[in-house]
């Protein structure tokens, strides 16, 4: 089973099974705007939005998981 772990924006650590991620939207930093990653989760959980380095790190983990299953 594959899980992804990241710092929760409100504190602590969040672990999500990748099967619960329905979509992800990554926007790299531009000027004053921070990098942003929005994860839409299935009906069991709400959307999670990450910013900055945590967004970049989590996006790279997701990309690595996608490449390993391709």
N, C-alpha and C positions, 0 to 999 in steps of 0.2 A: 504494500500500500504506500502511496506517495503523498507526503504531506509537505506543505511549505510553511516555514516559520518566519515571522517578522515582528518587529516592535509595534505594538498597538499605539495609535496616535494619542490615546488618552492614558497611556502608561501600561506597563506589563508586556507580556509576550502573547501573540496570537498564533495559533496553529490551525491551518485549514487543510482539509483533504482536497487534493486538486480536482476530484470529481465534483466538488461543490461549487467550483468557479465556473460560471456560465459565460463570462466575457471579461476581458481586461482592456483598459484603454490607457496607453502610455503616451505622455507628452513630455519630450525633453525640455530642459531649461532653455529659455530665450530671454536674454537681457535680465530684467528684474524678476521675471517669472520663474519660480522654482520648478524643478522636475516634478511631475505628478503622475501617479498611477492609481486608477480607479478599478477596483475589483468588484464586479457584480456577482453576487452569490445566489445560490438557489433559494427557494422559499424558506429554508431553515434559518437563514441568517440575513442580515442587512448588508448594504454596500459598505465597503471599506475604502478609504482614500488615504494614500500615503504620499509624502512629499520628500523632496531632497534626496539625500544619499540612501535613505531607506527605500524609497521608491525605485531608485536605480538598481540597488542590490536585489530587491525582490523581483524586478523585471528580468534581470539576468538569470535568476534561478528559474523563473517560468520559461524563459527561452531555452535554457539547458534541458529542462524536462521535456519540452516540445521536441527538441532535436533528438533526444534519446528514445522517444516513442515513434519517430517518423520512419 
